[in-house]
């Protein structure tokens, strides 16, 4: 009889654990998920980006929840 490889035994359990962990978020019912963060698109006259010395005209700022998601 052939003996099983110790490598297989050492890698099979962690791989199975990762596969199960990846599938768990898909099992959460919608009523238990956090609502998406509110999104707000700001359209100011100018935006100071903190990098250049001049304010940028024509830029918009996307805010998601309490964070700036994008600007440009």
Residue, then its C-alpha position, 0 to 999 in steps of 0.5 A: x500500500x502507498x502511504x499518503x504524502x505528508x504534504x497532502x495532509x498539511x495542505x488539504x486542511x488549510x485549503x478546505x478552511x479557506x474554501x469554507x471561509x470564502x463561502x460564508x459571506x455569501x450565506x449571510x441573509x440580506x436583512x443582516x447585512x449593513x446597508x450601503x454607505x450613502x453616496x454624495x456627489x459634490x460639484x463645487x466651483x473649485x476643489x483644493x486637492x492638497x497637492x498643488x498650490x492652486x484650486x482645481x476648477x471643474x472637479x467633482x468629489x464623490x463621498x461614500x459614508x464618511x470618506x472621500x471615495x474619488x475626486x477629479 
